[in-house]
């Protein structure tokens, strides 16, 4: 669930993650993280790009193999951008502070919590969500393995689990049990299907990814 930060402005001792991200967005953008890929063609230059906090900026990146362009506020997270602006709802909004892994996506091949990544950090980069696993009507091997091993129950954590598993198998085709456990340490399954998820990873490893 999303945290209630309604009292953050009244009590200075209350930490507001949303306020922090918005402030961080301005700081990150001010150091030029937006880059040329996030700016209109005629606005590109070698000078650092400075934007105001909560300013709306154009952003371009690759999502599941396709180039996308969207206008977002500098404080928006990647998760908000995917779900609210790009109709990519596979990544789930759950804890909203990087503790559960339900929003896991791949950023340039690395598993990240989309709720902790600012959208502007993704300018010119490659983002892959669970929607991108199926290719040409055929499920990805890890998706087929999850089905074969009954590695899901309620399904809320499944998209994040799949992406963490894919990131693992992409860099290590034959992970040990401990390596799989380490790779999934940031993903929580409240239904407790971990054993079957490990079996699903083993199934893909033994089949050579087929």
Secondary structure, DSSP 8 states (H G I E B T S, - for coil): -----TTTTT-TTS--HHHHHHHHHHHHHHTTTTTGGGS-GGG--SS-----TT-EEEEEEEETTEEEEEEEETT-BHHHHHHHHS---SS--SSSSSSS-TTEEEETTEEEETTTSBGGGGTT-EEE-GGGT-BTTB--HHHHHHHHTT--SS-TTHHHHHHHHHHHHHH-TT--HHHHHHHTTT---TT--HHHHHHHHHHHHHHT--
